[in-house]
Amino acid sequence: MTTNNWNVTIVGAGFAGLVAARELEALGHEVRILEARDRIGGRTWTEERLGHPLEIGGTWVHWMMPYIWTEIIRYGQRLIESPVPDLALWLKDGEVQSSTSEAFDERLGELQDRMFEGSREFFPYPHEPRHIFTAEGYSDELRERMRAADDTSIVEAVRAAGFTDEEADLVQASWAAAYNGYLDGASTLMAKHWAGLCDHRLSLIDEQTIKFKIEGGMRAVYEGIAGDIKTPVELGTVVTRIAHDDAGVTITTQGGAEHRSDAVIVTAPIGALKDIEFEPALSESPSRTIAEGLNSETGTKVWFKVKGHRSFAAYAPPTHALTLVRSEYFLDDDTTIFVGFGPDRTRLDVTDVAQVQDAVRYWMPDVEVLESTGHDWGEDPYSQQTWSTPRVGQFLRTWDDEFGRRDTRLQFAGGDLAKGWNGFVDGAIESGLTAARGVHAISRPAGE
């Protein structure tokens, strides 16, 4: 069966897809949204677990993230602050060390300054990450250094910085959580780009990426956007093939149904694009990225509840199942909910209390884990990764060819492809807006 008469089809009902639909409807387009999951939100997912609303996916936002901040204001939300831990804990030669969080942050900031080297030169306009390649006045030498940084892993950068073993462990613990994967294949340019987006200051990176949350949860915003869209979201609709030419687009879904549109915006994560057939086939650069997968396809995130009110942030190198845990909620029943991140989802079953207990005992042997939860985003067929973090060599080709084009009937969007906060909700919104305007330029609404 073939359905027709839709201006634009959007694949995916995460932030990018929902915002693109709202923008296109405002411009007069008729929009169809196809979502593989049985819910909206994509890799943002607010759900009641452990006796508290938790963000199973994307969590932290900030007023200096321009796109999500606009949505927070639009839907009448406010921010709440993650608690400042009383203690920072880390390992040195297998022994637990501790200090105040303030003293630890100051020390880590000094170390991270070495990791941010070059960020001011590489990203003079952080929301235009390729600016020095597209604008005049920048030397070939600078461009080559930026390419070299993209081809350098975090592990290689740590070795070159001349850190002590303890310092290297601290830096790698921090970035293994941020990259949500192993660091031997992770491009250093993402770390430098984050620095550019945060005035090259670790304190502001921490503020923007792990300090403030939406009081009503991410769902308050993504449900708000969905409520402003006229067309219903078709849940449980898995796209398997997309064919496009100058005349339009045909989208085939699981079971063989076909949908005709003037244009399509694909917002599925890069990790899931390997399960969609494109006709004509995508060019070499995006095909290579899809085949490689992103650095974050191995990562994990866990929420767990412990007995008593415990206030600490703890760090460990990527040889451990969890490289960062920190207290997030102090509940009235004298329990604390922690969030944790690890580089390898196969090393920790986030629903297994005993495994989570063992992982936390590195730092606090007396902590009693009562419950734990999470979602295996790497195993999830509709994501196959957590948030977007690039492998070596991927950062500068993220927007190559079809991924970055705005002049064809097939366009891509999503947090993975944002030019600003790549991998964050802010970036997903930015990308959705950009793709919607691109489609509008080549596919006018009926009657125009």
N, C-alpha and C positions, 0 to 999 in steps of 0.2 A: 504494500500500500504506500502511495506517495501523497504527502500533504504539501499544500502550496500556500501562496499568498502571505508569506511572512517576509518582511524586509530583512530582518537580521536574526540569525540564530546564535545564541550564546551557549557555549559548552562549559558548564560549571557554575554553581551558585554559591561560591565563596565571595569574599569581599570584591574582588576584581569583577566577577561576573554580575553581581548585584548592582554595583555602581555603574558599570557599563550599560546595563539595562535601564536604570533610572535616567541616565544621561541621554540615551537614545530615545526613550519615550518622550522626554521633555523636548527633543528636537523633532518629534512627530513620527518616529518610526514605530512600526509594529514589530514586537520582539517576542521571540520564543526562547525560553531557558530550559535546557536539558541538563539534569543533574543525576549523576550515577548513584549517589548515596540516597538514603532514606531521610535525609535532613539537609538543611541549608547550612552555610557557614564554612564549608571546606575544612581547612586546617585550623580554623578557630572553632571552638566547641565548648561552650559553657554547660556544665552538668553538675547536678547535686551528687557529690560523692564524699565519703568520709565525714558525713554530717555537715557539709559546707559546700556552697557553689564553688567549683574549681574550673580553671581553664585547662582543659585537656590538651589544647594546642596553644596557639598564640596568646600571649598574656600581657606583656608590658607595653605601655604607650607613654607619650609625653607631649606637653604643649609645644615643644620645638619640633615635633613631627607634624608638618602643616596639614596633611590630608586627613589623618585620623582625628586631629584636633578639631577640624571643621565639623566632622561628623559627630563628635562628642558634644559640641555646642548645639548642632542641629537637632539632636535627639534628647537634649536636656539631661545629659549625664554629667557626672563629676568624677574626679580621680580620688583614689585612696592610696596611701603610701605603704609600701612594704616596710616592715619594721627594721630598724637598724640593729643588727646583731650585737649583743654584748661582747662576744668574743669572736676572734678569728682563729681558726685552727689549721695547721698544715703539718706536713711530715718533713723531717730532716733525718736522713740515715735511718729511716724506719721508726723514729721516735716522734711523738706528737709535740708540736710547739704551739704556743699560744701568745696572743697579745690582744690589746683592744682593737676593735675594728678600725678606729681612726688611725692608729699607728700602722696597722697592716696596709690600709689603703694608701697611705703616704709612701710606704716602701714599695708596694707594687706599682704605684704610679711612676716612680723613678725608673723602675725596670722597663715598664711599658714604653716610656719615652724612646728607648732604643728600638723597640719594635715599630714605632710610628715614624721612624726616620724616612724622609722623603715625602711624607703625606702632604705637606704644604705645597711642594712643587708639583706633585702628581695630580692633586685635586684642588686647583684654585677655585673651581666651581663644582662643589661636591655633587650637585644634582645633574651635572653634565660630566659623567665620569670619563668620557673620552675627549674632553675639551682640548687637551694639549695636542691631540692628534688631528683635530678638525679645524682648529683656529691657527692663525698665523702668529709668528713671533716666538715660537717655542723651538728649541734646538733639537736636532736629531739625537744628540747625546742624551738629552733628558728623556726623549721618547724611548730610546733603547734601555735606559735604566728602568723605566716603568715596565717595559716588556720583561726585562730580567726579573723584576720583583714578582710579576705574575707567574714566572717560571720557577720561582723559588718557594719552597715549602716553609711552613712555620718551623718545622724541626731544623731545617737548614739555616733559617734566620736566627734561631735561638743559638745554634752552634757558633755562627759567625759573630754574634754579639758578645761572646766571651763571658757568659754568665757562669757563676759557680754552679755546682750540681743542685744546690738548694734553690738558687734563683731560677735556674732553668725549670725545675719542677713547678715552681709557683707560676711562672709565665705560661707553661704548657697546661697546667691545671685550668687556668683562666680561659685560655683559648680553646681547649678541648671542649669545654662547656659551650662557648660561644659558637664554635664551628659545628658542634654536635656530631663529632666524628673524630677519627684519627688525624694526626697533624702531619704525617710524613708525606701526604699528597695534597695538602690544603694550601691554596694560594695565599701568600702574604698580603696581596693587594686588598683583600676584604678587610683585614685588620686596619690597614692604612686608610681605606675608604671610610670606615667607621670613624676613625680619628678625624678625617676631614669633615664629616657630618657633625662632629661634636667639638669643633674649635680645637682639635688636636689635644684634648684633655681627657685623661682617664676618668676623672670625677664626673664629667658630663656624659661620657659613654655609659657609666654605671647608672646615672640618673635616667638616661633615655632608654636603656635596655633591660633594666632589672629592678626598678624602684617603684614605678607608679602603675596602678591598674585601674580599670573602670569599675566604679562601685557597683553598678548593675550588671557587670560582666560584659564580655564581648557580645553576648547574644542580645543585649539591650540595643546595640547598634546594628548588628546584621539583621535582626528581626525588624528593627525600625526601617531600614532601607527596603527590606522585602515588603513591608506594609505599604510603602509608597509606590510600589510597582503595580501596574494594572494587570499584566499578564501573570497567570499562575506559574509556579515553578513545577516542571514535570519531573518528579522524583523517581528514582529507580530506573532511570533511562540511560543506558550505557552506550556511548558512541563508539563505534568500531571502525568507521571509515569516513573520510571527508574528501570529496572530489570537488575541484573548483576550476573554473576557466573564466574567460571574459564575460560569459553570459550569466554566471551565477554559481551557486554551490549546491551540492547534494550531500546530505549527511545521512549516513546509514547507522541505525542503532541495532543493538543485540536483538536477534529475532528477525531481522531483515527489513524492518520498516524504514522508509526513506522520507526525508524532509527536504524540501526545496526552499532556498532563500536567495536573496540577492547577495548576502555576505554572511560570514561567520567569524565570531571571535572565540578562540579556544583559550580557556583559562585553566585547563588542567595542569597540575605540577609537571615539571620536566620529567620526573621519575615515572609518571604514568603515560607519557606520550608514546612510549615504545609500543603500547597496546592499541594505538590508533594508526590505521593505514592512511597515508596521504597520497592523493593522486592529483597532480604529479608528485613524485617523491620530493621530499625536502632536500635542499642542497647540502653540500658536504659539511659545512660548519655546524648548523643545528643538528644534523644527523649524527655527527660525531659526539656532540654534547649529550644527546639523548642516549646514544649507545654507551658512553662512559658512565652516565649517571652523575649525580652531584656528590660532594664530599659527605653530605649529611644523610645519605641513604643508610648509614650504619648506626646513627645516633639514637639515644633514648632519653625520655623524660619521665620522671616518677614523682608522684605525690604520696607521702606517707605520714601517718599520725603516730606520735610517740606519747608515752605517759609523762605527765608533768609539763610545766612550762619551761622549755629549754630554748635559749636564745643564743644561736651561734651560726656562723658561716664556716664551712670546712672545705679545704682544697686538697687534692691529691693528683699526682701525675697520671697520664693516660694508661699506665699499667694497671690501674685500679678500675673496678666496675663503675664507680661514680667519681667524677673529678671535682664536682661542686655540689654541695647541699647547703640550704639556708632556711631558716625558720620564716614562715609566711603568715600563719594565723595562730593566735592564742585563743583557745576556746574556753567557754565557761565551765566545761566539765573537767578542767585541769589537764587538758591535753594540748599538744602543739602539732600543727600541720606543717611539714617541711616540703620543699620542692627540691628535686635533685636531677642532675644531668650526667650522662655517661657517653663514652664514645662508641660503644658496641652493644646493640640491643640483644645480641645472642648471649651475652655474658650475664644478663640480669633479667629474670622474669619479674616485671614490675608488679605483678599481682601475687607474688610469692613472698609472704611476710618474712619467712626464714632467710631467704636470699637477701632481701633488703636489710634485714637485721645484720647479717654478716658484713654487708657493704658499709654500713654506718659504724660498725664497731672499730674500724680503723682509727677513728677519731675519739669516739665516746663509748668505751666498753660497757658502761652502765646504762646506755640508752635502751629503752624497751619499746620496740616497734609494735604497735597494736593492729594497724591495718595499712594496706598500700594499694595503689591503683595507678592506672595510666592507660595508654593506648599504643599499640605497636604500629606506628606510622610507616615504618619501613616495610612491614608485612601487608599493610593496607593496600589493596590493589588500585585504589583511586588516588594514592599519593606516592607510595613506594619511597618515601623520604620524609624527613621532618622539614624545618624551614630551610631556605635556600642558602647553602654555603658552597663556594666554588672549589673545584680541584685546581691543581697547578695548571696554568695555561687557559683556564676557562673564563676568568673574569673579563678579559678584554674582548673575548669573542661572544659574550653573552647576547649581544644585540645584533649579531651578524645575520645577514640575509633575511630569511623569513621571520626570524624572531624580532627583528627590529623594523621591518618594512611597514609602512602605513599607506601604501598605494595599491594594494591588491585586495581581492574579495576574501582572502584568508588572512586573518590577523591573529596575533598571539598577545596575551596579557597574563598578568598574575604577579604575585610577590616575587617569584623567581626571576622575573624579567624587568623589575623596576630599576630605574636609573638612580633613584635616591636611596631610600631605605629598602634595599634588596633583601627579601626574606622576611620582612615585617608587614604588618597590616597596612601601615602607612604606604609602603611601596606597592602593595596590591591595589590600593585605591588609586594611586597615581597612575599605575599602568592601565587600570580599567578605564579611567577618564581619557587617557591618551589614545587607546584603541578605539573607544567610542567616537572620538572626534575624527580619527583616521577613517573609520567606516563611513561616517556621515559625509566625508569629503568625496567619497567615490560611489555612494549608494544613497541617493536622496529619497526621502519618504514619498509615498504614492501621492500624486496630485501636484507635486512641485515641478 
